[in-house]
């Protein structure tokens, strides 16, 4: 199977740059948060369960924040 690479350069407007920075910052924060929770859970229980996907009282807030930026 042959894969093709397409390189694209984007020139966003200032408003778009701000939005992209906020979106990537939010994604980076959630990634680090989930990684930290996974590490803590593994240290406490010895299991690699992902606590972010477990049903919690603040899961609705997580979905709303994630949907707003991501």
matplotlib code that plots the C-alpha trace (Angstrom):
import matplotlib.pyplot as plt

x = [0.0, 1.4, 0.7, 0.6, 1.7, 0.1, 1.7, -0.5, 0.5, -2.2, -2.2, -4.8, -6.2, -5.4, -8.7, -8.2, -4.7, -6.2, -8.9, -6.4, -4.1, -7.1, -8.2, -4.7, -4.1, -7.4, -6.5, -3.0, -4.4, -6.9, -4.3, -2.0, -4.9, -5.9, -2.3, -1.8, -5.1, -4.1, -0.7, -2.3, -4.9, -2.2, -0.1, -3.1, -4.7, -2.1, -4.6, -4.3, -8.0, -8.7, -10.6, -11.7, -14.1, -15.7, -19.0, -18.5, -20.6, -18.7, -18.8, -21.4, -19.1, -16.3, -18.4, -19.6, -16.1, -14.6, -17.4, -16.9, -13.3, -12.7]
y = [0.0, 3.4, 6.4, 9.9, 12.9, 16.3, 19.3, 22.3, 25.6, 27.7, 31.4, 32.1, 35.5, 37.0, 35.9, 32.4, 32.3, 33.1, 30.5, 27.9, 28.7, 28.4, 25.1, 23.6, 24.9, 23.3, 20.0, 20.0, 20.7, 17.9, 15.5, 16.3, 16.1, 12.7, 11.4, 12.6, 10.9, 7.7, 7.7, 8.4, 5.6, 3.2, 4.0, 3.7, 0.6, -1.1, -1.0, 1.0, 2.1, 5.4, 7.5, 10.2, 7.8, 6.6, 8.1, 10.9, 13.7, 16.3, 14.3, 16.6, 19.6, 17.7, 17.0, 20.7, 22.1, 19.6, 20.2, 24.0, 23.9, 20.6]
z = [0.0, -1.0, 1.2, -0.1, 1.8, 1.4, 3.0, 3.7, 5.1, 6.8, 7.3, 9.9, 10.8, 14.2, 15.6, 14.2, 15.8, 19.1, 18.7, 17.7, 20.6, 23.1, 21.5, 21.6, 25.1, 26.3, 24.6, 26.1, 29.6, 29.4, 28.1, 31.0, 33.4, 32.2, 32.2, 35.7, 36.9, 35.1, 36.9, 40.2, 39.8, 38.8, 41.8, 44.2, 42.7, 40.5, 37.6, 34.4, 34.4, 32.9, 35.5, 33.0, 31.3, 34.5, 35.3, 37.9, 39.2, 37.0, 33.8, 32.3, 32.9, 31.2, 28.2, 28.0, 28.3, 25.8, 23.3, 23.5, 22.6, 20.9]

ax = plt.figure().add_subplot(projection="3d")
ax.plot(x, y, z, "-o")
ax.set_aspect("equal")
plt.show()
